[in-house]
Amino acid sequence: MADTPHEIEQSVPLFWPMAAVLGWQEAGYQAMADGLRFVQEAAEISAPPEPDWASPNEVLLDLDTMRLRDFGGSGTGLPVIIDAPYAGHSATIADFAPGQSLVATLLAAGLGRVLVTDWKSAGPEMRDFDIDKYLAEINVAIDEVGGRAILVGLCQGGWMSAMVAARFPSKVAALVLAGSPIDTDAGDGPIRRMAHETPLSAYRDMVASHHGRMSGSLMLTGWKNMHAEKQYLGKFLDLYAHIEDRNYIERTETFERWYENPLDLPGRYYLQAIDLLFKQNLFAKGEFLGLGRRLSLKDVTCPAYLLAGDSDDITTREQVFAAEDLLGTPKTQIRKLLAKGGHIGLFMGRHTLADVWPGIAQWIAEQGGK
């Protein structure tokens, strides 16, 4: 390969001053170009467009609380409804990106039909929606797909799925609880501490400040402050360090589209969750009133699969695995697995989807989902 002018100049001592200047200029131009790209990308990830679904789907139902999205499937088994988290972010976490899609993983395993609860951001008209409203519409979704389904509850979607299984046992053939806080007093995570240490009046004030809704942006700020150094400095340093890595940039943009577009929650639903579930832990105690009945986890007798993350600081493993003793399901029909990684990774992490969820999909198939 022929030497470039810069290399020739460096090979002749007489020309070293010119080579040094030229090198400085090239470095300066590159730094300027990198700096401009960094500014553009930093602005992009700070205020990105809304997230997209990675897989083709159609809206089967458009209800007050959600759009029930149908991703199809190739079999004739029981439908599998992924009850997505409703805690301030989009349900697209279940179908995040190619290679990072729980939906695609379940479909690839041959499950008959996969659907997702696409929860809506709360508008002013939704401020008085309560937990009962959400349970009732999950029940409507099950009826729409034949009256019996397998529920896969992710995070907060887990306790909602468990409530539906307790209220309508014959409608839930099997239950997967992934990163789901079933016993909110178990373990010692930061969410548990915040729920107990922050007075309910503070949560009420936050809801009142947003006219009866819990602001997604306010919640997002709280999550970021749990990892302030990473969120406010580290991720931007990483972005600059990888500014010429297009794959890294694309992955970052995809994540930030999900992360930086929070959902508002109905104030009544949110305050019920904080007070009745996270402060009083009524569901685990068998004292939560749902759709006119006292709900007991002992009424959940279907096969269950419990999945927790070993470094999950949102839902500790103890909060998930406590379900083993609380459910009415025989222990011989309960499976438990502790996966490597944190909270979000349980639902969209590449390694978890490749190494853990295919086994769960096989278990779902054995319960009638194929």
JODA-V822239 format. One record per backbone hydrogen bond with DSSP energy under -1.0 kcal/mol. NH is the residue of the N-H (numbers start at 1). CO is the residue of the C=O. Records with the same first field share a line. If there is no record, write none. Layout:
NH: CO  CO
This chain:
8: 4
9: 5
10: 6
11: 7
15: 12
16: 13
19: 15
20: 16
21: 17
22: 18
23: 19
24: 20
25: 21
26: 22
27: 23
28: 24
29: 25
30: 26
31: 27
32: 28
33: 29
34: 30
35: 31
36: 32
37: 33
38: 34
39: 35
40: 36
41: 37
42: 38
43: 39
44: 40
45: 41
46: 42
47: 43
54: 95
58: 70
60: 68
61: 68
63: 66
67: 118
68: 61
69: 116
70: 58
71: 114
78: 368
80: 113
81: 150
82: 115
83: 152
84: 82
93: 90
94: 91
95: 92
100: 97
103: 94
105: 101
106: 102
107: 103
108: 104
109: 105
110: 107
111: 106
112: 369
114: 72
115: 80
116: 69
117: 82
118: 67
119: 117
120: 65
122: 264
126: 123
127: 124
129: 126
134: 130
135: 131
136: 132
137: 133
138: 134
139: 135
140: 136
141: 137
142: 138
143: 139
144: 140
145: 141
146: 143
147: 142
149: 171
150: 79
151: 174
152: 81
153: 176
154: 83
155: 178
157: 154
158: 155
160: 156
161: 157
162: 158
163: 159
164: 160
165: 161
166: 162
167: 163
168: 164
171: 168
173: 149
175: 303
176: 151
177: 305
178: 153
179: 307
182: 180  319
183: 319
186: 183
193: 189
194: 190
195: 191
196: 192
197: 193
198: 194
202: 199
203: 199
204: 200
205: 201
206: 202
207: 203
208: 204
209: 205
210: 207
211: 208
212: 207
214: 265
219: 215
220: 216
221: 217
222: 218
223: 219
224: 220
225: 221
227: 224
231: 227
232: 228
233: 229
234: 229
235: 230
237: 233
238: 234
239: 235
240: 236
241: 237
242: 238
243: 240
245: 242
249: 245
250: 246
251: 247
252: 248
253: 249
254: 250
255: 251
256: 252
257: 253
258: 254
259: 255
260: 256
263: 88
265: 214
267: 212
268: 127
269: 129
270: 266
271: 267
272: 268
273: 269
274: 270
275: 271
276: 272
278: 273
279: 274
280: 275
282: 276
285: 281
286: 283
287: 282
290: 293
293: 290
295: 288
299: 296
300: 297
304: 333
305: 175
306: 335
307: 177
308: 337
310: 339
311: 341
312: 309
320: 316
321: 317
322: 318
323: 320
324: 321
325: 322
326: 322
327: 323
328: 297  300
333: 330
334: 331
335: 304
337: 306
339: 308
346: 343
347: 344
348: 344
349: 345
353: 349
354: 350
355: 351
356: 352
357: 352
360: 356
361: 357
362: 358
363: 359
364: 360
365: 361
366: 362
368: 365
369: 364
